[in-house]
Amino acid sequence: RKPVPFSPRRECENNKADDDLKEKGDKKNNVVAVAKIPKSACLTRLTASCASRLEEHEVGGPLALIIAVMHERLLGDKSEFAPYLNLIPQREDGLPVFWPEDDLKSLRGTSLEHKVKQDTQLMSEDYEAIVRPFFEEEGGAGAGEGP
């Protein structure tokens, strides 16, 4: 599986709705902006401290954000996003791909059983092909064991 290519243009296109709301508001649905958050304050693949490496490796899409979060977490308090990262869970254990084997037995015979196996396999492939090499190149921190 190939990673989603990096595209600053696509990143900007995703923000078109935000720009429209900022310029015109949404009077039809009575929506007003209650806060303005600079894009630089948002953790994205473009604002992470490893942004240039993500671009260099042509990693995009959700995997780029996952790697960015992993990288910033490894920086600990040195990350400018540390206060935010300290508020969110380390791992989303509620997702079936992270359930223990005994809990997965409850999915037997359902369409979700196949989907979880498929997702787990894809995650492992992404980890071995993209995530592990990314962190090993950085000196091994974060390479660890896969999903």
C-alpha positions as CSV (number, residue, x, y, z in Angstrom):
1,R,0.0,0.0,0.0
2,K,1.4,3.4,-0.9
3,P,1.1,6.4,1.4
4,V,-1.3,9.2,0.5
5,P,1.0,11.8,-1.2
6,F,1.7,15.0,0.6
7,S,-0.1,17.9,-0.9
8,P,-0.2,21.4,0.7
9,R,-2.8,22.3,-1.8
10,R,-5.2,19.6,-0.6
11,E,-4.6,20.7,2.9
12,C,-5.7,24.3,1.9
13,E,-8.7,23.1,0.0
14,N,-10.0,21.3,3.1
15,N,-10.2,24.7,4.8
16,K,-12.4,26.4,2.2
17,A,-15.5,26.0,4.3
18,D,-13.7,27.7,7.2
19,D,-12.7,30.6,5.0
20,D,-16.3,31.0,3.7
21,L,-17.6,31.0,7.3
22,K,-15.0,33.6,8.3
23,E,-15.8,35.9,5.4
24,K,-19.6,35.6,5.2
25,G,-20.8,33.9,8.4
26,D,-23.7,31.5,8.2
27,K,-26.8,33.7,8.7
28,K,-29.1,31.0,7.2
29,N,-28.3,28.6,10.1
30,N,-27.7,31.3,12.6
31,V,-24.0,30.2,13.1
32,V,-21.4,32.7,14.4
33,A,-17.8,32.1,15.2
34,V,-17.2,31.9,18.9
35,A,-13.4,31.5,18.7
36,K,-10.6,32.1,16.3
37,I,-7.8,29.6,16.5
38,P,-4.7,30.2,14.5
39,K,-3.8,27.3,12.2
40,S,-0.3,27.3,13.7
41,A,-1.9,26.3,17.1
42,C,-3.4,23.2,15.5
43,L,-1.4,20.0,15.4
44,T,-1.4,18.9,11.8
45,R,1.1,17.3,9.5
46,L,2.0,20.8,8.4
47,T,2.6,22.3,11.9
48,A,4.3,19.3,13.6
49,S,8.0,19.6,14.2
50,C,8.6,16.7,11.8
51,A,6.6,18.4,9.0
52,S,9.6,18.7,6.6
53,R,10.4,15.0,7.1
54,L,6.8,14.0,6.4
55,E,7.0,16.0,3.2
56,E,10.4,14.5,2.3
57,H,9.0,11.0,2.8
58,E,5.8,11.9,0.9
59,V,3.6,10.7,3.8
60,G,0.2,12.3,3.7
61,G,-3.4,11.7,4.8
62,P,-4.3,10.3,8.2
63,L,-1.0,8.4,8.6
64,A,0.9,11.7,8.5
65,L,-1.2,13.0,11.4
66,I,-0.6,9.7,13.3
67,I,3.1,10.0,12.8
68,A,3.0,13.7,13.7
69,V,1.3,12.9,17.0
70,M,3.7,10.1,17.8
71,H,6.6,12.3,17.1
72,E,5.3,15.2,19.2
73,R,4.5,12.7,22.1
74,L,8.1,11.5,21.9
75,L,9.4,15.0,22.3
76,G,7.4,15.2,25.6
77,D,7.6,18.6,27.3
78,K,9.9,19.9,24.5
79,S,6.9,19.8,22.1
80,E,5.0,23.0,21.6
81,F,1.9,20.8,21.6
82,A,2.7,19.1,25.0
83,P,-0.1,20.9,26.9
84,Y,-2.7,19.6,24.3
85,L,-1.2,16.1,24.1
86,N,-1.3,15.8,27.9
87,L,-5.1,16.2,27.7
88,I,-5.9,13.5,25.2
89,P,-5.7,9.8,25.8
90,Q,-2.4,8.0,25.0
91,R,-4.4,5.3,23.1
92,E,-8.0,4.8,22.0
93,D,-8.6,1.4,23.7
94,G,-12.3,1.6,22.8
95,L,-11.6,0.8,19.1
96,P,-11.9,-2.9,18.3
97,V,-8.5,-3.0,16.6
98,F,-7.0,-2.5,20.1
99,W,-9.2,-4.9,21.9
100,P,-7.6,-8.0,23.6
101,E,-8.1,-11.3,21.8
102,D,-10.7,-12.5,24.4
103,D,-12.9,-9.4,23.7
104,L,-12.6,-9.9,20.0
105,K,-14.3,-13.3,20.4
106,S,-17.6,-11.4,20.8
107,L,-17.4,-10.3,17.2
108,R,-17.2,-13.8,15.7
109,G,-19.6,-14.3,12.9
110,T,-20.2,-10.5,12.4
111,S,-19.2,-8.3,9.5
112,L,-17.1,-6.3,12.0
113,E,-14.9,-9.3,12.7
114,H,-13.6,-9.3,9.1
115,K,-13.3,-5.5,9.1
116,V,-11.2,-5.5,12.3
117,K,-8.9,-8.2,10.9
118,Q,-8.5,-6.2,7.7
119,D,-7.8,-3.0,9.5
120,T,-5.3,-4.6,11.8
121,Q,-3.5,-6.1,8.8
122,L,-3.4,-2.7,7.0
123,M,-2.1,-1.0,10.2
124,S,0.7,-3.6,10.5
125,E,1.6,-3.1,6.9
126,D,1.7,0.7,7.2
127,Y,3.7,0.4,10.4
128,E,6.4,-1.8,8.8
129,A,6.6,0.0,5.5
130,I,6.3,3.6,6.7
131,V,6.1,4.3,10.4
132,R,9.0,2.1,11.6
133,P,11.5,3.3,8.9
134,F,10.5,6.9,9.7
135,F,11.4,6.6,13.3
136,E,14.4,4.3,12.8
137,E,15.9,7.0,10.6
138,E,15.4,9.4,13.4
139,G,17.5,7.3,15.7
140,G,15.2,4.5,16.7
141,A,13.0,6.4,19.2
142,G,9.4,5.3,18.7
143,A,10.2,2.4,16.4
144,G,9.2,-0.1,19.0
145,E,6.8,-2.9,18.3
146,G,4.0,-2.5,15.8
147,P,0.2,-2.4,16.5
